[in-house]
Amino acid sequence: MAEHVKRDLVSIEDLSTAEILELFHHADEFKANLHAWSDLCRGAIMATLFFEPSTRTRLSFESAMLRLGGGVISAAESGSTSRVKGESLADTVRVVGGSYADILVVRHPEDGAARVAARYATVPVINGGDGAHEHPTQTLCDLYTLWKEKGRLQGLEVVLCGDLRYSRTIHSFCYALARFGANIVTMPYPGFELPDYVLHRLRRDFGVQAATASVEDLPGLAGSSNAAAYLTSSKPHQLALFTKLGNVEVSRIDAIYMTRAQRERHEGQDTSDYPRVTPSTLSAASTKDARIMHPLPRVDEISYDLDDDPRSIYFRQAELGVPMRMALMAYLMGKIQLRAKQPDLLSVMPGSVMAGSVGAAGLRCRNERCITNNEGVRYLKRDFRVCDQESPPTLSCGFCTREIEARFVGNGTSRIVYRYSAAEVRRIKPANRVYFESEAQADAAGFAWQKS
Ligand code: CP
């Protein structure tokens, strides 16, 4: 039998589309009788390391492992761990992954923390939410629920509403919806639009392009959120289905995915007229068959009057989290095998150059919430991946995936730096290129400046 290779789930991109669909079928099997699987992971131990509050993610993972016959050890809050004494996440996972536990689920307030955990732990690491970056297992639950409700994901019209900037759930969900060929209408609360790096990635990796439109056709969504970005695709299957919604061509709304304002990640921003889904939202012809979704916790974004409406599926998303996470853990621990191929990173990221740790002598991630600018300052080496070599080169942080433009490229041997557009740059071997955002960065790294 082939040796089981460690797999982590840091981003939803760590699973191929075929793997996700096959996991849905396993989740169906687990769900059919939750009590029939207590031998599958007997003897295994899962550790939940949660440095941020959680109800659903931690408890559903713990329930899933107990239902699989394994055991659970848990650090349920930051204050109960040696983090308060200054221990790094890297040291924590090195200790807990191994003789303490066979699989780790980590939630952490800093963007990119899950990638750090995955790099340092010798056992599979699952991202239970890292800052505003990603929450891939919530996305698995969301996709699974929507797939069961609608029988497919391709071609669905999904409205994403509320705080799209800081909601890690939304970021993972966007990438997955784009990959499955769903159409996405973003309906942000003003000031909480989808971040540029997410939009760029949707465009670059999935051929999905942003446009804007009115959403006045959605009644009951009070507040001042009346602008929408509509994401269309160059792929023909996504263009064929559109009819009219406001100023946007869509056939119907299949799901409205509501999010709360992520107050823990933005201080003092007024959200007093935040949009709210009410019964009148579902009275429109366009929303007749829509499903109302929410990752929960709900604060005040969905009227309690909707809870008994069969189109409200937010509690079902949470319920299905247990069989979905049972399937995921059984897979990552090698207890079930899938026929599906693993993701081919080069096909997921067309045009990207997998440079690994590129010459990032002067680069610093621009995301102040990135772990490299917080606890990782003490021990993490900067790590960027070149996602676009041209006009100007774009690199993404290897931890939080935030992008930066490198307008200056140096030769690591001659220590001369050029503007990115200089002909000399094309003569530098990719592995020998050192990237800078500014002349000052190049100066500080000891590079001589050559104008061209
Ligand atoms: N959806 C979600 O992540 O919920 P918790 O914060 O309660 O885990």
Residues whose N, C-alpha, C, O or C-beta is under 5 A from the ligand:
A	BS01	CP	P53 S54 T55 R56 T57 R58 P295 L296 P297
